[in-house]
Amino acid sequence: MSRPTRNPRIEDPGRRHSLVPKPIPVTFGLLLGSIGLTLGRNGFQGPRTITPKHRATSLVAAALRAERAPRAPIDPGCGARVYFKGEDDGDLRGATGGRPVADDARLYERGDGRNRLMRSRKVLESALILPVVAALAGSLVFSTSAAPRRGGALRVAEIGEPLTLDTVATTADLTSIITLPIFEELFTFDAGWRIEPLLAESYARSPDGRTYTFALRKNVPFHNGKEMTADDVVASLERWGKVSPRGASVYKKVESTTAVDKYTVALKLKEPFAPLLSFIALPNGAAAIMPKEVVDSTGSGPLKQYIGTGPYKFAEWIPDRHVKLVRFDNYAARPEAPNGYAGRREALADEVFFYPVSQVATRIAGVQSGDYDLADGINQDAYAQLAKDPRVTPGLIKPGTFLTFFINKKQGIMTNEKLRQAVEVALDMQPIMKATFGNPELYSLGPSIYPQGTPWYTTAGSEMYNLHDAARAKQLMQEGGYTGEPVRWLTTQQYDYMFKSTVVAAAQLQHVGFKVDMQVLEWAGVLDHRAKPADYDLFTTSHGFVPDPALITVFNSAYPGWWDSPEKNKLFDEFNQTADPAARIRFWPRLQALLYTQAPLVRPGEFYGVVLASKALEGFRPSYWLIVWNLPAVK
């Protein structure tokens, strides 16, 4: 058994470990004085300098030195240029981002006292699902050999330290990736983003669309040895409804959740809610099933026991060092062939280690040197060079992810719609995307949240997209009563694309007269502060493809940024109560148009994320949330 008890390339045994989000000091020395852009010298936690969270020893340091090359200045599209330099001239290339979910499809449905394989009355019928599947063909296909190799340890370099491992309470992708092998939901998604059963055996929906009855699989053990029953599912779903930003939006419409018998759960809605199964299947702010006693002891507080039903179980979390998972020998796998996130899951490795590695260059060098098997969050402009490297395999995550600048609508100056619109019309999207992602084949511009070829594609709202109209922005600023208050913008270098896009966009806002205070934090710090409306005005993130717009986070009034206008809520409720797929598609442009009018966020464009795998790692396929089951360890 390969058991890396310590990785000397990323760990410093003398460091004090802490879970408190820390600011990242800026070693690359942003030269932004000429455009007046500040880096929050009096920000949340002191000076904003970026230091590597982990110190590299000679091998990684040598690799970084070998990869260094002079970099051209970034042009923010307003006549100014932003240069980067620093004591180690660290890598400042683009990166990757958000990850997706899907919608309803072929399921086992219970009827007439027996289970039968059938095509259920779907939330998205063939008219909707089939074009989506066609558009996504090849995006997620996983397979295993007849006799897969077992044993060893998988080593994954992630972008940093998770703020929490409570996959229910957060929509942070980092938490979703680490906990995906631990926790499972009633349903999941296949390679075509159709919903398939996972812990559920079948389901039935009442004719009025208000009652869902879930038949559970039997003899499914939790990691503590207890069998999963309806009581566990009811407790887990109710906690999800209280704690999860996504679950809370669903449970506003839930009348009751009850255990009909040991293996049957009934969920009754106050009104029809077409995307219910998509929400339940999403492993992000997840409806994760855990033992009732764990839920009872935790309540709405932070989860302290990470006990699920997945192929790997939680072993330890040593902050600033690793999260370690081990194989769950009694895992109850589904019988179907692996298909995306659906089908049979097998823990081939003995252990899985997730290492927090904040610098993208260190993640790349670690895979090249063999210290890591996988690395997430790789910069796009490194893709072409890495594709020629015989030691590694870079993979693109398709369909794309859209870059987002979320605006705080709950507190502060951006509660004024005129100022949000000023931000929207001031920005020039091409320089933002070009400077951030480099290779034009890896990003695209356009107003539609959904790519062409999908049923949801629309140009509604395009009159407010990519205007880069300084005069109109200044007029809106005047109408909104702007008097030079600092615009506090949260970003991080751990997701390099977030940092670079923020720098360029902030410079453009500075050009039209906004005073931008860019707060550069570790990702855990961004997650912490974005949940506090008094702490910021904008934050940068991204959003993966979702086959149903109901899953887009901005429409959730509880999501940071808090878009909770009466107009949005009315339209969104009507959209979700519309059961006919064709009618929902016709309805969607009204919601996208409102997004551009009320400007709860700014969406510069779409990009493809990049993950990096060792050439020696067999069977890996890129996915939005990395999949570590059905994957044999290198050593």
C-alpha positions in Angstrom: 0.0 0.0 0.0 1.3 3.4 -1.0 0.7 5.8 1.9 2.1 9.3 1.6 2.1 10.4 5.2 3.7 13.7 4.3 4.4 15.5 1.0 7.6 17.5 1.5 7.0 19.6 -1.5 4.0 21.3 -0.1 4.3 21.1 3.6 6.2 22.9 6.3 6.0 21.0 9.6 6.8 24.1 11.5 3.7 26.0 10.4 0.9 26.6 12.7 -2.3 25.1 11.3 -5.5 27.2 11.4 -8.9 27.1 9.8 -9.2 30.9 9.9 -9.4 32.3 6.4 -6.2 34.3 5.8 -5.5 37.2 3.4 -3.1 36.5 0.6 -0.1 38.9 0.7 0.7 40.2 -2.9 4.3 39.2 -3.8 3.9 39.9 -7.5 3.6 43.7 -6.7 0.8 45.0 -8.8 1.7 48.2 -10.4 -1.7 49.8 -10.4 -0.8 53.3 -9.1 -1.2 54.9 -12.5 -4.9 53.9 -12.6 -5.6 54.4 -9.0 -6.6 50.8 -8.3 -6.1 49.9 -4.6 -5.5 46.5 -3.1 -7.2 47.0 0.2 -4.3 48.0 2.4 -6.8 48.5 5.2 -8.9 45.6 4.2 -10.4 42.7 6.1 -7.3 41.2 7.6 -4.4 43.4 7.0 -2.2 44.0 3.9 -3.2 42.1 0.8 0.0 40.3 -0.1 0.0 36.9 -1.7 2.4 34.3 -0.3 2.4 30.6 -1.4 0.4 28.6 1.1 2.9 25.9 0.8 6.7 26.3 0.4 8.2 24.4 -2.5 11.5 22.6 -2.0 14.2 22.3 -4.6 12.5 20.1 -7.1 9.3 22.1 -7.5 11.2 25.4 -7.2 13.5 24.3 -10.1 10.5 23.4 -12.1 9.0 26.8 -11.5 12.2 28.6 -12.5 12.4 26.5 -15.7 8.8 27.5 -16.7 9.2 31.2 -16.1 9.0 33.4 -19.1 8.6 37.2 -19.6 4.9 38.1 -19.7 3.2 40.8 -21.7 1.3 43.5 -19.9 -2.5 43.1 -19.5 -4.5 45.6 -21.4 -7.7 46.3 -19.5 -9.3 47.9 -22.6 -9.3 51.5 -21.3 -5.9 52.8 -22.5 -4.1 51.7 -19.3 -1.9 48.7 -18.9 -1.4 46.5 -15.9 2.0 44.9 -15.3 2.9 42.1 -12.9 6.2 41.5 -11.2 7.4 39.9 -8.0 10.2 38.4 -6.0 9.6 34.9 -7.5 7.8 36.1 -10.7 5.1 33.5 -10.0 2.8 32.2 -12.6 0.0 34.5 -13.5 -1.8 32.6 -16.2 -5.6 31.9 -16.4 -7.4 29.1 -14.7 -10.6 27.1 -14.5 -13.9 27.4 -12.8 -17.4 26.3 -12.0 -19.0 23.0 -12.6 -22.5 21.9 -13.7 -25.6 19.9 -13.0 -28.5 18.6 -15.0 -32.2 17.7 -15.2 -34.8 14.9 -15.1 -34.8 11.8 -17.4 -35.1 8.0 -17.6 -35.7 6.7 -14.1 -37.0 3.6 -12.3 -40.6 4.5 -11.3 -42.7 2.6 -8.8 -46.2 1.7 -10.0 -48.9 -0.9 -9.4 -46.9 -2.4 -6.5 -43.8 -3.2 -8.5 -40.8 -1.5 -9.9 -40.4 -1.2 -13.7 -38.0 0.5 -15.9 -39.8 3.3 -17.7 -39.4 6.7 -19.1 -41.0 8.9 -16.5 -43.1 12.0 -17.0 -40.1 14.1 -17.1 -39.4 17.6 -16.0 -37.6 18.0 -19.3 -39.2 15.8 -21.9 -37.5 14.7 -25.1 -38.0 18.0 -26.7 -35.7 19.5 -24.1 -33.4 16.8 -23.0 -32.4 15.3 -26.4 -31.0 18.6 -27.8 -29.1 19.1 -24.5 -27.7 15.6 -24.7 -26.7 16.1 -28.3 -24.9 19.3 -27.4 -23.1 17.7 -24.6 -22.1 14.5 -26.3 -18.7 13.3 -25.1 -18.5 15.6 -22.2 -18.5 12.9 -19.5 -17.8 9.3 -20.3 -16.2 7.0 -17.7 -15.3 3.4 -18.0 -13.3 0.8 -16.2 -11.4 -2.2 -17.4 -12.5 -5.8 -16.8 -10.0 -6.3 -14.1 -9.1 -2.8 -12.7 -6.0 -2.4 -10.6 -6.6 -1.9 -6.9 -4.5 -0.4 -4.1 -2.3 2.6 -3.7 -3.2 6.2 -3.2 -4.6 8.9 -5.4 -3.0 12.3 -4.9 -5.0 15.4 -6.0 -3.7 19.0 -5.9 -6.6 21.3 -5.3 -6.6 25.1 -5.3 -6.5 25.6 -1.5 -8.0 24.7 1.8 -11.8 24.1 2.0 -13.7 26.4 4.3 -15.9 23.5 5.3 -16.6 19.8 4.4 -20.3 20.3 5.0 -21.4 19.8 1.4 -25.0 20.7 2.4 -24.1 24.1 3.7 -22.0 25.5 0.9 -22.0 25.8 -2.9 -18.2 26.0 -3.0 -17.0 23.6 -5.7 -13.9 22.8 -3.7 -16.0 21.3 -0.9 -18.2 19.5 -3.5 -15.1 17.8 -5.1 -13.6 16.6 -1.8 -16.9 15.3 -0.5 -18.3 13.8 -3.7 -16.9 10.3 -2.9 -18.2 10.5 0.7 -21.8 11.6 0.4 -24.5 10.5 -2.0 -27.9 11.8 -2.9 -31.2 10.1 -4.0 -30.4 10.9 -7.6 -27.4 11.9 -9.7 -26.5 12.7 -13.4 -25.4 10.5 -16.2 -23.0 11.5 -19.0 -25.8 13.3 -20.9 -26.8 15.2 -17.8 -30.0 13.2 -17.4 -31.2 12.3 -13.9 -30.6 8.7 -12.8 -31.3 7.0 -9.4 -28.5 6.7 -6.9 -29.8 6.0 -3.4 -33.3 5.9 -4.7 -34.6 2.7 -6.4 -37.5 4.4 -8.1 -39.9 7.3 -7.7 -43.5 8.2 -8.5 -45.1 11.6 -9.0 -48.8 12.3 -8.4 -50.9 13.6 -11.4 -51.1 17.1 -9.9 -47.3 17.3 -9.6 -47.4 18.0 -5.9 -46.4 14.6 -4.3 -43.2 12.7 -5.0 -42.8 9.2 -3.5 -39.3 7.8 -3.4 -38.7 4.1 -3.0 -35.2 3.6 -1.4 -32.6 1.0 -2.1 -32.3 -1.6 0.6 -29.2 -2.8 2.5 -27.3 0.4 1.8 -24.9 0.9 4.8 -23.5 4.2 6.1 -19.8 4.4 6.9 -20.7 3.8 10.6 -22.3 0.4 9.7 -25.9 1.5 10.1 -28.4 0.7 7.3 -29.9 3.7 5.5 -33.7 4.0 6.0 -36.4 6.4 5.3 -35.9 8.1 8.7 -32.4 9.0 7.7 -33.6 10.4 4.3 -36.3 12.5 5.9 -33.9 14.0 8.5 -31.3 14.7 5.8 -33.7 16.4 3.4 -35.2 18.5 6.1 -31.7 19.7 7.1 -31.0 20.4 3.5 -34.1 22.5 3.4 -32.8 24.6 6.4 -29.0 24.8 5.8 -28.4 24.6 2.0 -28.9 27.8 -0.1 -30.4 25.6 -2.7 -32.4 23.4 -0.3 -33.9 26.5 1.4 -35.3 27.7 -2.0 -36.9 24.3 -2.5 -38.3 23.9 1.0 -40.2 27.2 0.7 -42.5 25.1 -1.5 -42.5 21.9 0.6 -45.5 21.1 2.7 -44.1 17.9 4.4 -41.5 15.2 4.2 -42.5 11.9 5.8 -41.4 8.3 6.1 -44.2 6.1 4.7 -42.4 2.9 5.8 -38.8 1.8 6.3 -37.9 2.2 2.7 -40.3 4.8 1.3 -40.3 8.6 1.6 -43.1 11.0 0.5 -42.4 14.6 -0.2 -45.5 16.9 -0.6 -45.3 20.3 -2.3 -47.5 23.3 -1.7 -47.4 23.8 -5.5 -45.8 22.1 -8.5 -42.1 22.6 -8.8 -40.8 21.2 -12.1 -37.0 21.1 -11.3 -37.3 19.3 -8.0 -35.3 16.2 -8.9 -32.5 18.4 -10.4 -32.1 20.2 -7.1 -32.1 16.9 -5.2 -29.5 15.4 -7.6 -27.1 18.3 -7.5 -23.9 17.5 -5.4 -23.4 21.2 -4.6 -25.2 22.7 -1.7 -26.2 19.0 -1.8 -29.1 17.0 -0.5 -26.6 14.6 1.0 -28.0 11.6 2.9 -26.5 11.0 6.3 -27.5 9.1 9.5 -30.4 10.7 11.4 -28.4 10.7 14.6 -25.8 12.8 12.9 -28.4 15.3 11.7 -30.1 15.4 15.1 -26.8 16.1 16.8 -25.8 18.8 14.3 -29.1 20.5 13.6 -28.5 23.7 11.6 -25.0 24.1 12.9 -21.7 23.1 11.3 -21.4 19.4 10.4 -18.8 17.7 12.6 -19.2 14.1 11.5 -18.7 13.3 7.8 -20.6 10.0 7.5 -22.1 9.1 4.2 -22.8 6.1 2.0 -20.1 6.8 -0.7 -17.3 4.5 -2.0 -14.8 6.4 0.2 -15.1 7.4 3.8 -13.6 10.4 5.6 -10.4 9.6 7.5 -8.8 12.9 8.6 -8.5 16.6 7.8 -5.2 18.2 8.8 -5.6 21.9 7.9 -2.9 23.2 5.5 -1.8 19.6 4.9 -4.5 17.3 3.4 -7.9 15.8 3.5 -7.6 12.0 3.5 -10.3 9.5 2.4 -10.0 5.7 2.6 -11.9 3.0 0.8 -15.3 2.0 2.3 -15.1 -1.8 2.0 -18.8 -2.3 2.6 -19.9 0.1 -0.1 -23.2 -0.8 -1.8 -22.6 -0.1 -5.5 -25.3 0.2 -8.1 -25.3 -2.6 -10.7 -25.4 -0.4 -13.8 -22.3 0.4 -15.9 -20.6 3.6 -15.0 -22.1 6.5 -16.9 -21.1 10.1 -15.9 -21.8 10.4 -12.1 -24.3 7.5 -12.4 -23.9 3.8 -12.3 -21.4 1.6 -10.5 -18.9 3.4 -8.3 -15.8 1.4 -7.2 -13.1 2.6 -4.8 -10.0 1.2 -6.6 -7.4 3.2 -4.6 -6.9 2.4 -0.9 -6.7 6.1 -0.1 -7.3 9.5 -1.7 -5.4 12.6 -0.6 -6.6 16.1 -1.4 -3.7 18.6 -1.0 -4.3 22.3 -0.7 -1.8 23.9 -3.2 -2.6 27.5 -3.7 -0.2 28.4 -6.6 -1.2 27.1 -10.0 2.5 26.8 -11.1 3.1 24.5 -8.1 0.2 22.3 -9.0 1.4 22.0 -12.6 5.0 21.2 -11.5 3.7 18.7 -9.0 1.9 16.7 -11.6 4.9 17.0 -14.0 7.3 15.7 -11.3 5.0 12.9 -10.2 4.2 14.3 -6.8 0.5 14.6 -7.7 -1.7 12.5 -10.0 -4.3 15.2 -10.6 -4.4 19.0 -10.4 -7.5 21.2 -10.6 -7.7 24.8 -11.7 -5.1 24.9 -14.4 -4.7 28.1 -16.5 -6.0 28.1 -20.1 -2.9 29.7 -21.7 -0.8 26.8 -20.4 -3.0 24.3 -22.3 -1.1 24.2 -25.6 2.3 23.8 -24.0 1.0 21.1 -21.6 -0.5 19.2 -24.4 3.0 18.7 -25.8 4.4 17.5 -22.5 4.8 13.7 -22.5 4.5 13.5 -18.7 1.0 14.9 -18.4 -2.4 15.0 -20.0 -4.4 18.3 -19.9 -8.2 18.0 -20.3 -10.9 20.5 -21.2 -14.1 20.6 -19.3 -17.0 21.0 -21.7 -19.6 22.5 -22.0 -18.1 25.7 -20.8 -18.3 27.7 -17.6 -19.3 31.4 -17.5 -17.3 34.0 -15.6 -19.4 36.1 -13.2 -19.0 39.2 -11.2 -21.6 39.0 -8.5 -22.9 42.3 -7.1 -24.2 42.8 -3.5 -27.8 43.9 -3.7 -28.5 43.6 0.0 -26.3 46.3 1.6 -24.0 49.0 0.4 -23.8 51.3 -2.6 -24.6 48.6 -5.2 -28.2 48.2 -3.8 -28.8 51.1 -6.3 -29.8 49.6 -9.6 -28.4 52.6 -11.5 -24.9 51.9 -10.2 -25.1 48.2 -11.0 -26.1 49.1 -14.5 -23.2 51.5 -14.7 -20.8 48.6 -13.9 -22.5 46.5 -16.6 -22.3 49.1 -19.4 -18.8 50.2 -18.5 -17.1 46.9 -19.1 -15.4 45.8 -22.3 -15.6 42.0 -22.3 -13.1 41.1 -25.0 -10.0 42.5 -23.1 -11.3 40.9 -19.9 -11.6 37.4 -21.5 -8.5 37.8 -23.7 -6.2 38.8 -20.8 -7.7 36.2 -18.5 -7.8 33.1 -20.8 -5.5 33.9 -23.7 -6.3 31.3 -26.3 -9.5 32.5 -28.1 -10.4 28.8 -28.8 -10.9 28.4 -25.0 -13.4 31.2 -24.5 -16.3 32.9 -26.2 -18.3 36.1 -26.0 -22.1 36.5 -26.2 -25.1 37.5 -24.1 -26.6 34.0 -23.8 -26.1 32.1 -20.6 -26.5 28.9 -22.6 -24.4 28.0 -25.6 -25.8 27.7 -29.1 -27.2 24.3 -29.9 -29.0 24.0 -26.6 -32.7 24.7 -26.2 -32.1 27.5 -23.7 -30.0 29.7 -26.1 -31.4 33.2 -26.4 -30.0 36.7 -27.1 -32.6 38.3 -24.7 -31.0 41.2 -22.9 -28.2 41.7 -25.5 -28.9 45.4 -25.6 -27.1 45.6 -22.2 -24.2 43.3 -22.9 -20.7 44.3 -23.8 -21.4 48.0 -24.4 -18.2 49.4 -22.9 -19.9 52.8 -23.1 -18.0 55.2 -20.7 -20.4 58.1 -21.3 -23.5 56.1 -20.5 -21.8 54.6 -17.5 -20.9 58.0 -16.1 -24.5 59.2 -16.7 -25.8 56.2 -14.7 -23.3 56.9 -11.9 -24.5 60.5 -11.7 -28.2 59.4 -11.7 -27.3 56.8 -9.0 -25.8 59.5 -6.8 -22.2 58.0 -6.8 -19.8 60.3 -4.9 -16.6 58.4 -4.9 -17.3 55.7 -2.3 -14.9 52.7 -2.6 -16.2 49.7 -4.5 -15.0 46.7 -2.5 -14.3 43.8 -4.8 -13.4 40.3 -3.4 -11.1 38.1 -5.5 -8.4 35.4 -5.1 -5.2 34.3 -6.8 -5.9 30.7 -6.0 -8.3 30.6 -8.9 -6.0 32.6 -11.2 -8.8 33.4 -13.7 -10.7 35.2 -10.9 -7.7 37.4 -10.0 -6.8 38.3 -13.6 -10.3 39.1 -14.7 -10.9 41.2 -11.6 -7.8 43.2 -12.3 -8.8 44.0 -15.8 -12.4 44.8 -15.0 -11.5 46.9 -12.0 -9.2 49.0 -14.1 -12.0 49.6 -16.6 -14.3 50.7 -13.8 -11.6 52.9 -12.5 -11.4 54.5 -15.9 -15.1 55.6 -15.9 -14.7 57.1 -12.3 -15.4 54.3 -9.8 -12.9 54.0 -7.0 -12.1 50.3 -6.8 -10.8 48.7 -3.6 -9.7 45.2 -4.8 -9.5 42.8 -1.8 -7.2 39.8 -2.7 -7.9 36.9 -0.3 -7.4 33.2 -0.1 -10.5 31.4 -1.5 -11.7 30.5 1.9 -11.6 34.1 2.8 -13.7 35.1 -0.2 -16.3 32.4 0.8 -16.3 33.7 4.3 -16.7 37.4 3.4 -19.1 37.0 0.5 -21.7 35.6 3.0 -21.5 38.9 5.0 -23.4 41.7 3.2 -21.5 44.4 5.1 -18.1 43.3 3.8 -18.1 43.8 0.1 -19.8 45.2 -3.1 -18.7 42.6 -5.7 -17.0 39.2 -5.7 -15.7 37.2 -8.6 -16.6 33.6 -9.3 -17.9 31.4 -12.1 -20.8 29.1 -12.9 -20.9 25.8 -14.7 -23.4 24.6 -17.3 -26.8 23.6 -15.9 -29.4 22.0 -18.2 -32.2 23.7 -16.3 -31.9 27.5 -15.5 -33.7 26.9 -12.2 -30.3 25.7 -10.9 -28.4 28.9 -11.7 -27.4 30.3 -8.4 -28.2 33.9 -9.1 -31.9 33.1 -9.1 -31.7 31.8 -5.5 -32.5 34.7 -3.3 -30.4 33.2 -0.4 -27.2 33.0 -2.5 -24.6 35.7 -1.7 -25.4 38.8 -3.8 -29.1 38.3 -2.7 -31.1 39.0 -5.8 -34.5 39.1 -4.2 -36.5 41.6 -6.2 -40.3 41.1 -6.5 -40.1 41.0 -10.3 -37.6 38.2 -10.3 -39.3 36.2 -7.6 -42.7 36.4 -9.5 -41.2 35.4 -12.8 -39.0 32.7 -11.3 -42.0 31.1 -9.4 -44.1 31.1 -12.6 -41.2 29.5 -14.5 -40.8 26.7 -12.0 -44.5 26.0 -11.9 -44.6 25.5 -15.6 -44.5 21.8 -16.3 -44.5 21.8 -20.1 -40.9 21.7 -21.3 -41.7 23.7 -24.5 -43.5 26.4 -22.5 -40.5 26.7 -20.1 -38.2 27.2 -23.0 -40.4 30.0 -24.3 -40.6 31.5 -20.9 -36.8 31.6 -20.2 -35.9 34.7 -22.3 -38.0 36.8 -20.0 -35.8 35.8 -17.0 -32.5 36.3 -18.9 -33.7 39.7 -20.0 -34.5 40.7 -16.5 -31.0 39.6 -15.4 -29.5 42.1 -17.7 -32.0 44.9 -16.7 -31.6 44.5 -12.9 -27.9 43.6 -13.2 -27.5 41.2 -10.1 -24.3 40.1 -11.8 -22.2 40.8 -14.8 -21.3 37.9 -17.1 -18.3 38.7 -19.4 -18.3 35.4 -21.3 -17.8 31.6 -21.3 -14.6 29.6 -21.0 -13.5 26.0 -20.8 -11.8 24.8 -17.6 -8.6 22.8 -17.6 -7.6 19.9 -15.4 -4.2 18.2 -15.5 -3.5 14.5 -15.0 -0.4 12.4 -14.9 0.2 10.5 -18.1 0.5 7.4 -15.9 -3.1 7.8 -14.5 -5.3 5.4 -16.5 -9.0 6.0 -17.2 -9.3 9.6 -16.1 -11.8 11.9 -17.8 -12.3 15.6 -17.1 -15.5 16.4 -15.3 -16.9 19.5 -13.5 -16.5 17.9 -10.1 -13.5 15.5 -10.3 -14.4 11.9 -10.0 -11.9 9.7 -8.0 -13.9 6.4 -8.0 -13.4 3.9 -10.8 -9.9 5.4 -11.0 -6.8 3.2 -10.2 -3.9 4.9 -8.4 -0.6 5.4 -10.1 1.3 4.0 -7.2 
